[in-house]
Amino acid sequence: MTLTSEQLEAGLDAIRESPKDGGAVAMIVRRPAVGAREVLESAELTTTDGLVGDRWGGKPGRSADCQINLMNARVVALVAGERDRWSLAGDQLFVDLDLSEANLPVGSRIAIGSAILEVTAPPHTGCSKFAARFGMDARAFVNSRRHLRLRGINARVVRGGTIRVGDRVTKSP
């Protein structure tokens, strides 16, 4: 299922209504190997491995600035449709939270469960895999408003801990 630009634009108002603080974790996905996905109810985050068991931890040349990828659950619900297709986006955490630059500038901290993440500078953009899975219009949609970060954000773990689906996602001082 792929949506047209018009259908995607029609969903923008609902995305903009995402909570600024106090949202929730909607899905956790571990990527143990290229193309493999495991949907989890809980996961461990560490400062050295990111999401424990995720392939990021074993990648040569990995950057701590890209340990964890977060995507707004409302955006992925729009572009992916059925919940069982969300994991195809390739992100580890899907959260109901406004991820925009205005709400979470680089350096902002986010508390989830007993873990704390820090928003990092590298942009998270839709790539050819994203377009192949959700369509060219979806890739253009998520890349067109960089300030809203519709494709999501990169973060690093600054305090490890356990996270669970349903955990509150709050801005941390």
C-alpha positions, 0 to 999 in steps of 0.5 A, spaced: 500 500 500 502 506 498 499 513 498 499 519 494 502 526 496 495 528 497 493 523 501 499 524 505 498 531 506 491 530 509 494 526 515 499 532 516 494 535 521 494 529 526 501 528 526 502 536 528 497 534 534 502 529 537 504 530 544 510 535 545 511 531 552 509 525 555 507 521 549 508 513 549 512 508 546 508 505 541 513 499 538 520 497 539 524 493 534 530 490 534 534 489 527 538 483 529 541 482 521 540 486 515 532 485 513 531 482 519 526 485 524 524 483 531 518 486 535 519 487 542 515 488 548 521 491 552 528 492 551 535 494 554 539 500 552 546 501 553 551 506 552 555 502 548 551 497 544 544 502 543 539 497 543 542 490 546 541 485 540 540 490 534 545 490 529 548 497 530 552 494 536 556 490 531 557 495 525 564 497 523 565 504 523 558 505 527 557 512 530 554 513 537 550 519 534 546 514 530 545 509 536 538 509 536 533 511 531 526 514 533 520 515 528 513 519 530 508 513 531 503 517 527 507 518 521 509 511 520 502 509 521 500 514 515 506 512 511 506 504 512 498 503 514 498 496 517 501 496 524 505 489 522 508 494 516 511 499 521 518 495 522 519 496 515 521 503 516 527 501 519 527 504 526 528 501 533 523 506 537 516 508 534 513 514 539 507 518 540 511 524 541 513 531 537 520 530 534 520 537 531 526 541 531 522 546 535 520 541 540 526 537 541 533 541 538 539 537 538 542 536 545 535 535 548 534 529 552 528 524 552 527 519 558 524 513 556 523 507 562 529 508 566 533 510 560 535 517 557 537 518 550 540 525 547 537 528 540 543 528 536 545 532 529 545 527 524 539 528 520 535 522 519 532 522 512 528 517 507 532 513 503 531 508 497 529 502 501 524 507 505 521 509 498 521 501 495 517 500 501 512 505 502 513 509 495 516 515 492 511 520 495 512 517 502 519 519 501 518 525 498 513 527 504 518 525 510 524 529 507 520 535 505 519 538 512 526 537 515 524 542 521 518 537 523 523 531 522 517 526 519 522 521 518 525 521 525 531 523 529 537 520 531 539 519 538 545 516 543 544 513 549 546 517 555 544 513 561 542 505 559 536 502 562 530 498 560 524 500 556 517 497 554 512 499 550 507 503 553 512 507 557 512 514 557 516 519 553 518 525 557 523 531 556 528 530 561 532 536 564 
